[in-house]
Amino acid sequence: MSEDRSRDQDQERPRTPRCPLCGKPRVQRFRPFCSARCRDVDLGRWFAASYAVPAVEPGYDEDADED
């Protein structure tokens, strides 16, 4: 029965938003990060183009290159 109570309490307690880089609780001033360091690391990743979605050009056919 005590397991049911602890499970119910966990569900009722709001989760603290976490920093997407390190997982520490976020700070409103640096939202969504926990510090200026994590914010700057993320910005550096954007500048270095580390965040990218791989894509294939539509209509590209590898067999056409073999002729």
Buried (B, 14 or more C-beta within 10 A) or exposed (E): EEEEEEEEEEEEEEEEEBBEBEEEEBBEEBEBBBBEEBBEEBEEEEEEEEEEEEEEEEEEEEEEEEE
